Amino acid sequence: MPLAERASNTASLAERYRVLLEIGHALTGTLNDEDLYASIYRETARVIEADGFYVSLYDAESDEATVVFWADEGKGRQAQIVYVGSENPVIRTGKARMVADHLRDQSLLVIGDVGERVTRSAISAPMSTRGQIVGVISAQSYRPHAYTHSDLELLQGIADLAAVASQNVRHVNELDRRRREAENMEAIVRALVSSLDMDEVLGRIAEAALDLLEGDGAVVWLLEEESARVAASQGPIAPEVGSRLALEGDLVPLLTQQGRPLLLDEIGEESQLLTDRLRTHLRARSALVAPLSFGDRVTGALAVGVAHDRAFDAEDAHLMERLAGHASVALQNARLHASLQALSLTDPLTGLPNRRHLELHLSQELAAARRGRKLSVVLFDLDNFKQYNDTLGHLAGDEVLSAVGDVLAGETRAMNLVARYGGDEFLAVLSDTSVEGARQHAVRVAKRVARHPALGPAGITLSAGVASFDDANPSIAELIRAADEDMYRSKAAKSSK
């Protein structure tokens, strides 16, 4: 090779390196997808003729290539044009390709108007990293034979830089996504553990799942005997709270065995995991279901569904698994708190509310009475209980107290409350009830005790005292004292007979 030609080639090679160095510097300074694609086009058009241009990304697993950016006569546009990747010769062979003329007859993608001016020639190069093709960039011209092999080599160099820059952007986006995910999860965990109210915790779990997984509906199911109950729901496609479904099909056993989320694609299609009844109940196209556990036992499930064509992936499943873990802990805390609260407010012998619970309830009812609602109380006392207890023993006495508690609970409406006041005394708080109504209640209870198979034959009887909220009894202490005085009058009347 003549010395002059060799010097010319060396100068040309040095110029190419310089150009690629500048392009590499420009691309690596870009940290988001849209700016990167525009930068790839801008830098390519600066050194290579590009009447038309596009960038497409390739997913080898699905064999789908997607045009994410294209330009025509200097105007860049974002795009989402999907085609079969293996039908593109650059992707199929992994080699750069040049078309000198008649591009429309030889290319899947032609940039330009359908009118008189159409692109005639093109060069395309694969974007690849670690031996895998991740996309294609292509420059096109309205002129035939517009490109040389040097242009093709330069475009390949740009494609290599673009592939690295694209991976960098992907890593940056992934790190940013994980950071935001961690921040969101931390905020969600704080919200979940900040409350010990069961209904509030359940609602927050469903709301968090809907937000994190970007679903159209989220549901918390709780397993109860032979059915699953919707305990919380969020979103337009979620079933109503309180809805119940029979535990049919393989979904629950599989959740129990695997202990990790299940992906349910195309719920409308036949699936052994879902029965027809369950499939009809769920209005989602696809869903993600994760078990909720209490210790080693699965006690429910968290489900998120979408109504449109979107398939959840492994990343979504991992996110759902983390959320379900935190949700299970929050539910355990709420259950434990409810159990402790119930124990602290319940008499262990009779199962009725204890005196502390009674005082809290009376405070609320007294406030309502001061606003005009009627309020009466009935104080019950077992007649001659001390003698019965001393004769037959404390165990027999405990059985009597428990049976009386059952009678009182059965005769008390849900809006009212009956509690063990102390020893052998019980107090019924009757909202929106007059003195006459309270006395009728006392009579019904006495008749039930007399008919009870364990109490009547044993000669167990009750005395009752009644009082109502009024100007003479404006406080809890005075109300109960009035009922107590009425009860002793009732006992005295019995004794005089």
RADALIN-V868147 format. One record per run of one state. SS is the DSSP state (2 for helix, 1 for strand, 0 for the rest). FROM is the first residue (numbers start at 1). LEN is the number of residues. Records with the same first field share a line. If there is no record, write none. Layout:
SS = FROM-LEN  FROM-LEN
//
This chain:
0 = 1-2  29-4  48-4  60-4  73-2  88-1  94-3  100-3  107-14  130-2  142-7  194-4  213-4  225-2  235-9  247-4  259-3  265-11  282-4  295-2  307-7  345-1  347-6  354-1  371-4  383-2  393-1  411-6  423-2  432-3  452-10  469-1  471-2  474-2  497-1
2 = 3-26  33-15  85-3  89-5  103-4  149-45  198-15  251-8  276-6  314-31  355-16  385-8  394-17  435-17  476-21
1 = 52-8  64-9  75-10  97-3  121-9  132-10  217-8  227-8  244-3  262-3  286-9  297-10  346-1  353-1  375-8  417-6  425-7  462-7  470-1  473-1
//
